[in-house]
Amino acid sequence: MVFIYLSRDAMTSLLVAVLLTWTLMSPALAFVPVGGGTSTHVSITGTALLQKVAETCRAVADAAGHEFKPTGSSPGELVQACLGPTAPGDVSGAKFHAALQEIYTQNGLVDRDFVNSPPHHFNSEAFLEGRGLITEGVVAIKANIQKENFKAARETLGRVLHTLQDFYSHSNWVELGYTEPYVNLIRPDLPLENLADVNTPTCSDCANRKCPNQILPNILNEKKLTSGYMGIFSSQKPKGKCSHGGESDLTSTKVPRGGISKDERRSDNKEFHDAAVNAAVAASLQLLEDIRLAVGNHDFLRMMGIARSSVVCFVIDTTGSMSDDIEAARSIMYKIIDSKKGTQDEPSEYILVPFNDPEFGPMIRTTDADKIKREISKLKATGGGDTPEMCLSGLQLALTGAPSSSNIYVFTDATAKDIALKDTIIALMRSTKSTVSFFVTARSRRRRSLASSSFGDYNDLALASGGQAIQVSKSQLPQATDIILDTSTSALVTVLQRAAVAGQETFPFALDESLKNITIYITGTSLTFTLTNPAGVTQTDTEASGKLGTINTVGNLRRIRLYADKQSGTWQINIKSSQPYTLKVTGQSTITFIYDFVEKFAGPHSGYAVLSGRPRADQPATLMLSVIGRKGPTSTTIQEVGLVTMSGPEVVTNGTMTDMGNGEILVTVAAVPEGEFVLILKGTDTLSNSEFQRQSTTQMSVSKVNIQAAVESSVEPGETFKLPFSVMTQGEGGIYTISARNDRNFPMSYPNTLSLLSGEYANATLTITPTADTESGTDVTLTIDAKSSSGVDSNYAVLRLSVVNKITDFIPPKCEVTTVVANCPHDVSKCGPFQWELSANFTDENGTGIQSISLIQGNGNFTHTALNASIVQAYYSASCCSQIVEIVAVDKAGNVGKCYHSIIRSHSFPVTTLSLPLWLCLLASMFVVRH
């Protein structure tokens, strides 16, 4: 059992325990990565994350004056309680669950991408280098969050937590008797002391490799810090040094034999293993608290995916003929804001990307509804001239800037001048799982022909992402934009999506009791349809208001909205058409799923890694799947998971399911369909005993090409970053074209071609140089594509790189309490009429300067003087009933200084105008400054 450090309230304690039951279901404990069934890197990380999220939600609730009281343990119930109990509507926990999975995944990938790197695991006494990785990572996380690059922050957080946690398993920290975390690992202003040098023997020999404690007595007595040497390819280590241990460690056979790793819980190391787990949890909590205090509660929760799922993202052509389109986009944006305000469907974020020719951007991103109203009102239709515009460049900005699984809407009436970006756009759609829909209008005959000529490209992109390409006149556009209102909801799910060339076909689909606001979309021309419910009641396309719902037709779009009293069960729609068409069935429900295609990796700690590109051909496809029910995973039963073709004759190949023990299901599909496919899931909602059906939206296909690359660190503005990458094909060898793009247009160099031999990797290096004026915290999305000379096969890799200024200030702001006046009664029950006051000075000495000062505990009045002064004076006054105050100061480098004071022990006498030295003498135990 892992004993976790609980928050200050029994309610939060209970909540954390229940949440851990939901997320962390591992039967044993081991410092191994995700996907192994005993995934304590996941358990340690999850314990800390869930506790810190619960504490932060409670603090936000306290500040807002309401209780943080989830109605249950599911992600949606936690998110709804955190966002506020009064807003009506359903909330999906998918974004929160996906954020956790991103962190877990990146944590596990350290054991694949950096398996032989001592600093990443604190192996081989690489203490200074390991702390350097933590320091660099934390700086990048804080900078990314300040720039609202939350995905980049989560990925770095996962890797940093792995390294931090490994310190307690791979070093002799707990053997030295320490039970608390080594705070100096996250305080680069403090020295790492008493490190054993390379010539100092540290371990005794252990012939049977099962010794309780191999650390030499003098090392224990002198409190010398050491860690095990790890050799995957070599058995060499300095004389007398400890080994990591285990079958993969070749040094463990060299005297002194054995190993001090506490990765796995064995009969000979149970106490040390448990102590290492507890210390790793506490250390993870310390690091998360440092980040939370630096960035604030609101942005910390946004990084963790605690937000309403709906994000409104518009990409708008602003060339001369787009006045009507811009007005329609403005109108629907206003309608979304005004109609959904105060509900759980109120968008969590607004994103606007204008494009023209040759300019595109900038991306405007805000949580402020009034600001986005002002920004979209500023758009004017000007310029253009020649017909093609920079549509895909604008879309690229949106895909890399918007959160994953966003709905993005593109407004244009022209072809894409930058159609060469099409492969990059598809790669980004697949990587982010975002859905893109196009509204293509035409005014004049010339414009209409241009729109028709490019409509195929827009249709391809929409279909690849699970979106729609809607073709209407400019006068019809306001009616067509109702689809945006439909999809701007926090719990949108797709029940069915298909594409067909022509002919007649019947599509069955299951509607469950939890579904609301069910809408069917058909795009295409020259078609008829008949919709049938489980009771056999029908409605045809000619009935605008029939027995089952209402039908609106505009341009090539038919929108069918089912009545609220729809019948659960198997429905079907029969469509007959002489032209290609698409079908999509959506609704609102908290029953959903998240998934990733994965591949198994070997090594000392094997696991499953999320694929950056397409799955490999000629072998089974594997997916890691998490199903989110209305009351957590136990409220659903899964019957089928399979891959289904999106177009042409329907081919469904079901997979075999393996419970991975931590809330995840590993799905293996032996026979992958040819062409484009999506994931389909069928099961039963145990709360209503009704069958449900859900489908992924993003199309995928397999490839014989594989690209491997990993970003190891951040890069400074103006500096060149080198990224090694490798390409391999299981198909025919030959010359493969290499292309790479980044969303910041930073200069890059890489080989344009690689000569590949079948089954062998070819190595290459890409260099990228951010401009010197790049703001710290900027993230760069980099896409590498490899394509065969025939163009038949290709694959891609999508990576994120953070640009971060070099930080030299690691000293937190200092606090000096100058005055405390507390004339409070002995009897706390009579505290009401009495007040106490505190004054303090905050300084950052020779640092970067104080950026913010805030009150994080206390129910009194708090003010401070201007932050740009060399000494910032803070004043606090409160009722004697509120006896504790905590104040946090954050400097511009993200260092955190924390002041804590309590009058619980001192309320029996007045304290007036005490300077810091005397105050510390009297109450040293009640004043701390922390990083």
VENVEN-V780516 format. One record per run of one state. SS is the DSSP state (@ for helix, = for strand, . for the rest). FROM is the first residue (numbers start at 1). TO is the last residue. If there is no record, write none. Layout:
<<SS & FROM & TO> <SS & FROM & TO>>
//
This chain:
<<. & 1 & 9> <@ & 10 & 23> <. & 24 & 29> <= & 30 & 30> <. & 31 & 39> <@ & 40 & 64> <. & 65 & 74> <@ & 75 & 83> <. & 84 & 93> <@ & 94 & 113> <. & 114 & 117> <@ & 118 & 121> <. & 122 & 126> <@ & 127 & 146> <. & 147 & 149> <@ & 150 & 170> <= & 171 & 171> <. & 172 & 182> <@ & 183 & 186> <. & 187 & 194> <= & 195 & 195> <. & 196 & 202> <= & 203 & 203> <. & 204 & 214> <= & 215 & 215> <. & 216 & 216> <@ & 217 & 221> <. & 222 & 224> <= & 225 & 225> <. & 226 & 226> <= & 227 & 227> <. & 228 & 228> <= & 229 & 229> <. & 230 & 242> <= & 243 & 243> <. & 244 & 249> <@ & 250 & 253> <. & 254 & 263> <= & 264 & 264> <. & 265 & 269> <@ & 270 & 295> <. & 296 & 296> <@ & 297 & 303> <. & 304 & 310> <= & 311 & 317> <. & 318 & 322> <@ & 323 & 340> <. & 341 & 348> <= & 349 & 355> <. & 356 & 359> <= & 360 & 366> <. & 367 & 368> <@ & 369 & 378> <. & 379 & 388> <= & 389 & 389> <. & 390 & 390> <@ & 391 & 401> <. & 402 & 406> <= & 407 & 412> <. & 413 & 415> <= & 416 & 416> <. & 417 & 418> <@ & 419 & 432> <. & 433 & 434> <= & 435 & 442> <. & 443 & 444> <@ & 445 & 465> <. & 466 & 468> <= & 469 & 473> <. & 474 & 476> <@ & 477 & 480> <. & 481 & 481> <@ & 482 & 487> <. & 488 & 491> <= & 492 & 500> <. & 501 & 502> <= & 503 & 511> <. & 512 & 515> <= & 516 & 524> <. & 525 & 526> <= & 527 & 532> <. & 533 & 537> <= & 538 & 540> <. & 541 & 544> <= & 545 & 545> <. & 546 & 548> <= & 549 & 554> <. & 555 & 556> <= & 557 & 562> <. & 563 & 568> <= & 569 & 577> <. & 578 & 580> <= & 581 & 588> <. & 589 & 591> <= & 592 & 601> <. & 602 & 606> <= & 607 & 610> <. & 611 & 615> <= & 616 & 616> <. & 617 & 620> <= & 621 & 628> <. & 629 & 632> <@ & 633 & 635> <= & 636 & 645> <. & 646 & 646> <= & 647 & 647> <. & 648 & 651> <= & 652 & 654> <. & 655 & 655> <= & 656 & 659> <. & 660 & 664> <= & 665 & 669> <. & 670 & 676> <= & 677 & 685> <. & 686 & 689> <= & 690 & 695> <. & 696 & 699> <= & 700 & 700> <. & 701 & 702> <= & 703 & 703> <. & 704 & 704> <= & 705 & 709> <. & 710 & 714> <= & 715 & 715> <. & 716 & 719> <= & 720 & 729> <. & 730 & 733> <= & 734 & 742> <. & 743 & 746> <= & 747 & 749> <. & 750 & 752> <= & 753 & 756> <. & 757 & 761> <= & 762 & 769> <. & 770 & 777> <= & 778 & 788> <. & 789 & 793> <= & 794 & 803> <. & 804 & 813> <= & 814 & 822> <. & 823 & 827> <@ & 828 & 830> <. & 831 & 834> <= & 835 & 843> <. & 844 & 849> <= & 850 & 857> <. & 858 & 860> <= & 861 & 864> <. & 865 & 871> <= & 872 & 879> <. & 880 & 883> <= & 884 & 891> <. & 892 & 895> <= & 896 & 902> <. & 903 & 915> <@ & 916 & 926> <. & 927 & 931>>
//
